Amino acid sequence: MNSNWKQWVYEKTAKPLFLSIDPETAHYLAQGLLSLTQRVPFVFPILESLTSYSSERLRSKVAGIEFANPVGLGAGFDKTGELYPFLSRLGFGSIEVGTITGQGQPGNPKPRIFRYQEDQALINRMGFNNPGADLAEETLKNQKKNSVRGINVGKTKLVSEEDAVHDYVYSLKRLTPYADYAVINISSPNTPGLRNFQKKENLIQLMQGIRSGLGGKFPIPTFVKFAPDMEKEELKPLLELMPELQLSGVILTNTTIDKTVLSRYPNVEKEGGVSGRPLRQRSTEMIRYGYSILKGSIPIIGVGGIDSGEAALEKILAGANLIQVYTGYVYNGPLLPVRILEYLDKTMKKAGVNSISELVGKDRI
């Protein structure tokens, strides 16, 4: 059964159920079903086989890390690390856990995530709900690592901007021993003041402080995640700082606070960030611009509106070494990674391309 038929079955069975209930409830239902498949003989191996795809053309080495394929699951889906053992076997080349903060926190009041199905978009104002670095450490250290694992860290809401360095260092010290790469999240719109760290002087002070707190250098490849709402003249000096700050790469982009991208605007939730299909063009433009500045000196992870093989290829051609899905996964379900990978591999084979890395920044094939 090819991926088109598998997707048809999903569209007719599980998807209507998930989309009929509250988004956060649907997420916990999916989590429970994943756990259940582990306890029923043969079920999870079947799911794993349906969602897996392998090809040498899809393998690449990015920031010194070997990736079996370029499709990762972005931060926000597995906020605790508890889902990693399941998700890491469902076709992804990497799973990014988090965002984790130094202290555990409940996040913003519910409801805090909203679907806009006509746009294949979400607005979320989750607010970094997570168990905190100590509990996350206990979860991760007892797991077997099946694929590349990233750890995304942010600032605890109650911690002041002046004390943010200590908060980030606390999380990184506890979590980096169990991860292949780290992400410093300074771009979520749901933690007050967080985006202030995207100002050049603040970014320098934050990263130098974190490095100092970690003994003078980052222990594993470390990325920084930027917002899509920055002007090019704001982003350019930050990208040019990356070598000086000893950062291994950038993630472009986080969610946007621009609600005009939604067809129901202005009748939408006022607070929170928009993700999904309406972000696709903007994030691709930022990736293309970022690649023109970085010129391949450090890698880019591309995020925003990836819900098909075509959207994934667009990001890679614009300059993304790796891509991540989140909202597309929510709407399209567990077969999205395999559909993307099949498309990429078929496209490369037809074009006579031997490695996904050959496509990065080419703009067309």
PyMOL commands that set and color helices and strands:
alter all, ss='L'
color gray80, all
select helices_A, chain A and resi 3-12+14-19+23-39+43-51+56-58+84-87+117-119+133-141+161-178+194-198+200-213+232-245+259-261+277-294+309-318+327-332+336-351+356-359
alter helices_A, ss='H'
color red, helices_A
select strands_A, chain A and resi 60-62+65-67+71-73+94-100+113-116+121-124+148-153+181-185+222-226+249-252+273-276+300-303+322-325
alter strands_A, ss='S'
color yellow, strands_A
deselect
rebuild
show_as cartoon
